[in-house]
Amino acid sequence: MALRLLTAVPSSSFIRSHSKGTSNRSNVNNLSVVGASKAVATANVSDQKIVRRSANYHPPIWEYDYIQSLKSDYLAESFNEKAIRLVGEVRMMLENVMDPVEKLELIDTLQRLGLSYHFQNETKRILEDIHVRADQSKVLWKEGSLSATALGFRLLRQHGYNVTQEVFSGFMDEMGNLKSSLREDCKGLLNLYEASHLCMEGEGILDIARDFAAKQLQQYLKQKKLDEYVRLLVEHALELPLHWRVSRLEARWFIDVYEKREERNPMLLELAKLDFNIVQAVHQDDLRYASTWWRDIGLGEKLPFARDRLMENFLWTVGLAFDPHFGNLRRTLTKVNALITSIDDVYDVYGTLDELELFTQAVERWDTSTMELLPEYMKICFLALYNSINEIAFDNLKEHGFHTIPFLKKAWAELCKSYLVEAKWYYSGYIPTFKEYIDNAWISISAPVILSHVFFSSNITKKECLEYWKDDSNLIYGSSMILRLADDLGTSVGELKRGDVSKSIQCYMHETGCSEEESRKQVKTLIDATWKRMNEESLMSQSSLSLPFKHIALNLARMAQCMYQYGDGHGVEDQETKDRVLLLLVSSIPYLS
């Protein structure tokens, strides 16, 4: 199944089939470089004679000594033993609950509290049993209950069960709309709204359900007598649906909200707080390791024009894979993210076009002998990349017996080539069509490189690897698209002010003549459409991709919408991102043992 990107453009429909398409670079590879005032120079000209751009990035607010001081008492054995005991008691609770709807609600609560990774086997057994019974009886969980039906639908689809949208047909009237009597069912509508975001392309019932539920929930918020707990859940959902949220941030938020609930389970709340603090202590250990690596590699000091964002680069990895046993992956991806950030700024901010051509060739050849042609700052950057990725590949070889350098080298070369295309656009003053931009930008956003490292960190065979990269992955393309579009929504204004290539919003405006507001609306529509295709790819695909990889690919899209929800959360670190760092990585939850 090919993943298609559709955009509504008056002149034509742009259709992107990832499994067959190739980037359209014929127009940009032959562009002449114009505008000497934009700092075009050859590599043998000294830095002092070149006028370079500056993004005026602020220095990091998280100092090395501060990060190294982040230590927690929650790694002590006594806390671990307490957590193990509580997990055992909750496991017994899961086994003892007999009512299917109560089981679903308990699974949902465990997920939102960040505890579900402890109960994967139990969850699988419960959902499998509910799914089989529903298939046999043709009745979904609790006939006539919108809340139970929507909750079951969401959880089953989330865990890979292909439940048809027809389970909601009983809640429709003869005109194909949701029954008006459902307007009074706030809990049911909230669950319906959340469930609708796991829809796939062409599922009209779920599209109708989402619009209906959203309108009614907005009306509920106007009621003064609405329960405070319910109000918080409704506001939270309408701001961003649960399916699009980062699980670790959701857990931190929901623990506080759950504590306000009158019907809360004290044991679940205690375990949630304790577990959060224990996992945070593990993350702090990974963060200290990454911070030491970043200091030792020296790019933060040697490339003062680039974003020094070690903490933010680590935050991304927590959003992708927070489970304690993913420590090595978090450490690897922090290195990858930090290298991407630095190299991105080399291309976007500092390098001349001649220098960027040389750097791209060096990465393509993956040979240190090419360094002699590079200016000093690029030598340091290339060697940091070369040594770090080779070390990661060496670890993969030791762990899995598979030599990954040919594949990782290709992924990094493709990234740099896509950066170079954008640099040519900038120096020539060329504004690409929306399709040209997207065909290049889904690579330049760096998601394929990030997910390549995730893929090669798993226990795979050479045959599986070759088959996978031959066919490509629609899931990677979808995740890349959401990362790119979310990034553009949050950063394009600031990037254009400092002087950068036009982004998706500006390309669409330039081509169609629409306003910025209309263009932003179109980009948001594309994000929603891409989520539908990703849902289908995740649910229906017969690929051999592991479930952890699929989850991380989806999490990358979620983390993108989180990081750029209020603007440039990656580059501007002292606003919402700072609050999130404090919540997830610095401040523990008050806990009385």
N, C-alpha and C positions, 0 to 999 in steps of 0.2 A: 504493500500500500504506500503510495507516494503522498507525502505531506505537501499540501498546496497552500500558497499564500495568495489570497485574493484581495485586490484593492479596487475600490470603486472610483475609477478615473473617467471623466467624460469622454476622452478621446479613445480609450481602449481599456481592456481589462488586463491587469498585470497578473500573470499566473506563474508561480515559482514551484517547480517540481524538483525537490532536493535530490531525489534519487537519480535523476537524469540530467539535471541542469548543470551548467558551468557558469562561472562568473564572466560577465560581459565586460572585458577590459580593452577591447579593440580601440575604443575612442580615447582612452586615457594613456595608453602606453606610448602613443605617438605624439602626445601633446608637446608643443614647444614650451620651453620655460621662459616666462616673460616677467618683467617687473623687477629690475635689479634692486629696487628699494626694499624688496621683500627678502633680502639677505641670501641671495643665491651666490654661491662661491665654490671654488674647487677645493679639494681636500688638502692641497699643499699650501694653502693660504693660512697664515697664522690666525689663531682665535682673536687676537687683538684687532685685526683688520676687518673682522666680520661683525656686522650689526645683527644681533640675534634677538628673537622675541623672548618675552618673559611672561609667565602666567601669574607671577606674584603670589605663588602659593605660600601660605603661612607655614612656619616650622611646626613640627609635631607637638601636640600638647601633652603627649604621654612620653616622658623621659625614660631612658633605659633604667636608671636607678629605681624609679618608681615602679616600673613593671617587675623588676627583680624583687621588689619588696612585697609583692602580692603573694602572700602565703596564707594557708588556711589550716585550721585545726581539724577540719572535717575529713582528712585522710587518716585520722587515727582509727585504730582497729575497733575501738568501742563504738564509734558511729557506724562503721560498716556492719558490725554484728547486729546493732539495733535495726538497721535498714533491712538486713536479711530476714530478721524475725518478722518485721512488718510486711515484707513482700510475701512471706509464707502465709500470713494471716489473710492478706488480701486474696491470695490464690485460693484459699479455702472458701472465702466469700464468693468468689466467682463460681466455684463448683457448687455451692449450696443454693444459689439463686435459681429458681425454677422457671419463673415467668420469662418468656422470650423478650418482652419489651423491657423488663427490668435489666435483663442481661445486656441488651443493646445500650441502655442508658448508662450502665456501669462501664461498659467498654468506652463509650464516648467520654465519660468523665475522666477515666484513666488517661485517655489520649490527650485531653485538653490540659490535664495536670502534668503532662510530661512523663508519665509512668508506664506507658504502654510497652516500651521496649523490654520491660521485665516480664511481660505476659503474652509474648507473641504466640507461643504454642496454644495456650488456653484460648486466646482470641480466635485463632484459626479454627480450632475445634468447634467453638460456639457458632461462628459465622457459617461454617460448613454445614452444621446441623440445621441452622435456621434456613439456609439456602435450599437444602434438600427438602425440608418440610414444605417450604413455600412452593417448590416445583411440583411436589406431589399433590398438594391441596389446591393449588392455583389461587390461594389466598395469601396475601402478604402480611404476615406477622399478626396483625390485629385488624380485622375487617372493619372498615368505616372510620378508622383512626388516621387522620392525616398526619399527625405528629409521629406516630409509630411507623407508618409507611415511609415517610420522608427520611426519618432517621435510619431505618433499616436500609433503604435505597442508598443513602450516602455512605454508610459504613461498608456495605457489601461492594459497591463500586470502588471505593477507596482501596479495598483489599483484593481487588482483581476479579470479582464476580460480575459477570455480564448480566445485570438485571435490566429488563426492558423498561422503557418509560411508560409502557402501557399499564404499569401498576397504579398510575395516577388517573387512569381513564374513568374510574368510578367517582372521581371528585369533579368531573366535568359535566356541564349541562348539555342540552341538545344542540346548543349553538357553538359548542367547542370552547367555551370559557369556563373558568373555575366557578363553581357554584357560589352564589352570593351569600349563602348561609355560612361559608367558611370565613367571612370577614370577622367574626367574633372569636375565632380560634387563634389567638396570638401565638401560643406555643407551636401549634401546627404550622402556621405561616412562617415562623422563624425557621423551623426545621425544613420546610419546603424551600425557602429562599436559599438556605445553605446547600441543600441537596441539588438544586438547579445548577449549581456551578460545577457539577461533575457531568454535565451533559456533553454530548458529542454533536458533531455537525448534522443538521437536518432533523434534530429532535424538537419538533415544534411544540409539543406539549410542555416540555421543560422551559422553552422560551416564554410561552404564555404564563407559565407558573411563576417564573422569576419576576416578570413585570407586575403581575397581580399581587404577589407577596410583597414586593418592594413598596408599592403604593400603599397597601394596607398598613405595613409596618411604619411607614412614615406618618400615617394618621395616628397610630398608637402613641407615637412620641409626643403628640400634642395633648395627650390626656394627662391631667395632673395626678390622677389616682393610680397610675401605672406603677406596679411593684418596682422598687429600685433595682433589684437584681435583674428582673426582666428588662428594664430600661437599659441597663448597662449592656446586656447581651445584644439587644436590638441595635443600639447605637454602634456597637462594635462591628456587627455584621454588615450594616449598611455602609460603614466606612471602608471595609475591605472584607470580603467573604472568608470564611475559615479555610476553604480549600486553597486560597492564595496566600495564606499567612505563614510566617516562619514559625515552626513548632516550638522552638526554644523561647522566643519572645512571647508566644501565645501562652506557654506554660507559666512564665513569670507573671503575666497579666492575670491569668485565670486563677492562680493560687490566691491572689489578693481578693478577687471577686468572689470566689467560692467560699472564702472565709466569712463573707457577709451573708451568705445564704442560710436561711433558717433551717433547711433540711439537710445541711451538710453532714458528711460522715467524718467524725473526728479522726478516725484512724487513717482515712485517705488523706486528709489534710496534713496530718503529722508526717506521713510517709512522703508526701509531695514536698514539703519544706525540707526535710532531711535529705531526700534524694537530690533536690536541686542544689543544695550546698555541697554535697559530696561530688556531684558532677562538676560543679563550678571549680572545686579544688583541682580536679583533673585537668580542666581547661586552663587553669592558671599555670599548672606545671608545663603544659604544652606551650603556652604563651611565653613563659620564661625561656624555654629552649629556643623558640623562634626569635625572640629578642636578642639573645646572645649571638645567634647565627647572623642576624641582620647587622649587628654592631661589628662583628668580625669581618663580614664581607665588605663593609665600608661604603656601599653605594649611597647611603644617606648623606654622607659627608662629601664624597667625590662628585656627586651630581646634585649640586645645590639648587638647580633649576627645576628638579623633578619633585614630585610629591613624596614626602617621607611619611608613609602611612602604614607602619608596621601593625599597629593596633587594629586599624580598620581592615587590613588584609587578613588578619587573624579572625576578626569578627565574621567575615564572609564564610570562613571554614566552619565555624560553629553553626551558622545557618544551614550549611550544606550537610553536615554530619556531626551531630552533637553527641551521639552515643559514646560512652567512655572507651569502648574498644576500638574506636576509629582514631586513636591518638596519632599513630604514624601517618595516617592520611592527612589529618589536620596540619601536622608539621610540614609535610611535603607540599600541600596546597598553599600554605602561607608563603613558602619560598617561591612557588610558581606565581602567586598573586603579586608579590613584591617585585619580582622581575618584570612581570607584565606592566605594572604601574610605571616603573622606571623607563622601560623601553618605549612605552606609549608616549611618554613625555619627551623622549629623545626625538621621536618622529613628529609629534604635534607641536612642540615648543622650540626646541633648541637646534636641531640638526639642519644643516643646509641640504639641498637636494642632492648635490654631489656626494656629500658624506653619507646620506641615507642610502644612496645607490650602493656604495661600497659596503656599508654595514649589512644590507640585505644580501649581498653576494657572499659575505663572510658567513652568515648564518646558513645560507643554502649549501655552501661547501662544507661547513662544520669542520673547519681546519684552522688551527692557530697560526699557520703560516700567512694567512690573509691579514693578520692583525697589523702588519707593518705599514699598510696603506692607510690605516685608520688614524684619526686624531687621538690625542691622549685620552680624552674622556670616553671615547668609544672603545678604545682598547680595554679599559677597565670594565666597561659595561659588557662587552662581548666575552671577556674572560670569566666574568662572574656568571654569565649565562652558561657558557660552555662547561665550566667546572661543576656548577650546581646540577645541571641536567645530567651530566655524565655520572655524577655521584648518585643521583636518584635512580638512574638506569642500572648502575652497579648493584644497588640495593635490591632492585627488581630481579636482577639476574641471580643474586644469592638466594632470594626468597622463593622465586618461582621457576628458576632455570630457563628464563626466556630473555633473549637480548632485545631490548626495546628501543635502542638508540635510533635505528632507521625510521621508526614510526614517530618517535618524539621529535627527531630532527625535522621531519617533514611537516609536522604540525606547527613547529616554531617558524619554519621557513614560510609557510603559508600565511601565518600571522604577520610576519614582517613584510611580505609582499603586499598584503592588503593595506598595511600602514603606508607603504610606498605609493600605492595607487592614490590614497587620500592626500598624501603630500603633493603629488603631481597636480591633483585637482586644485589644491590650495595655491600653489605657486603660479599656476596658469590662470587662476580666476575662474575656473570652469565649475559650473553648477550642474551636477549630473541629474539625469532623470531619476524619478523615484525608484524605478526598477534597477537602474545602474547602481544607485546608492545601496539598495538592499542586498543586491547580489554580492557586493563587496563587504558591506557593513556587518553581515551576520558572522563573518570571519573575523573582521577587525575588532569586534567586541570582545574577542578572546575566549569565548565559551568553548569552542572546539579544542583549544589547547588545554584549558582547565579540565574538561571532561575526558580528554585523552589520558591525562595523568591519573584520573580516577579509574579509568578503564584498565590501564596497564598496572595499576597497583593491586588489582584483583588476581586471583589464582586462575589464569587462563592458559590455554595451550596455543602454540603457534598457529595451528590450523584454525582455531576459533578466531584468533586475531586477524588473520588474513581474510577469512570469509567476512568478518564484520566490516573491516575497512574497505573491502571491495564493494559491498552493498551500501555502505554509509548508514547513518542512523537518522531517521526522521525525528526521533526524540531529541537528538543533539541539535538539529536544525530548529526545532520549535523552542527549545530552551534558549538557544542563541538569539532567536528573534525577539523573545520577550525581554531578555537582558538588553538587547540593542534598543528596542523601542522605549522601555522604561528609562534607560539611561538618557535617551534623547529628550524625553519629556522633562527630566529633572535637570539636565545640564546644558541644553543647547543654547539658552539665552546667555549664560555666562561665558561659554566657549566662543560664541560669535563676538562678544564684546572684546575678548582678548585677541581675536583673529584666528579663526579656525575654519575648516571646511564646512559647508552647509550640511546640516543633519536632515533626518527624515522629514521633520516638520517643514523646514525651509524648502527642501526639494519638492515636496508636495505642493506647497504654496506657489513656488515658482512655475511649476508645470501646469497647475490647474487654475491659478489666479484666485484661489479662495483665501479667506482670512486666516490668521494664525489660530483663532479659536476653532474654526472649522477643521483646520488641519490637525490640531491636537485631538479633536473629537474623532477624526478618522483614525489616528494612531491608536487611540484607546479602543476603538472598534476592532482594529487589527489584533490587539493584545487579547481581547476576548475571543476572537475567532481562532487565534493560535492556541489558546487554552483548550478549546473544544477539540482541536485536532490532536493536541498532546494527550488529552483524556482518552481519545480513541486509540492513539498509538500505545499508550500505557496499558489499556485494558484489552485491546483486540489483537495487538501485535503478537505474532508467533516467533519472534526473534529469540535468540539464545541469551539475550542480555539478562544479567542477574537482577533480582529484585532490588538489592541495595543500590546498584548502578541506576536503575530507573528512578528510584526515590531521590537519589542525589541530583539527577538531571532535573527533576521537577522542583527540587529544593533550590536549585540555582535560579530558576525563574522566580520562585517565591522571594528569595533573598534580593533579587534585582528590584522587585516592586517595593520591597521594604527599604532598601538603601536609597532609592530615588523617589520615595513617596512624597517627601516634602522639599525636594530640590537635590542638590549634589551632596548626598550624604557621605560619599567617599572622599571627595576633595575638601569639603568644608566639614571639619570634624568636631567643631565646638558647639553644635546645636543638637538636633535630635540624636545624631549618632553618639555624641558624648553621653547622653542620657541612657542610651541602650547599652553602651559599654559598661557604664556604672551598674546598671541593673543585672547584666548577664555575667560580667567578668570581675567585678570589683566588690560589690556589696552583697553579703550573704543575707538570707532571710532570717529574721529573728526566730530562734528555735529554743524551746525549753525541753530538755531531755527528761 
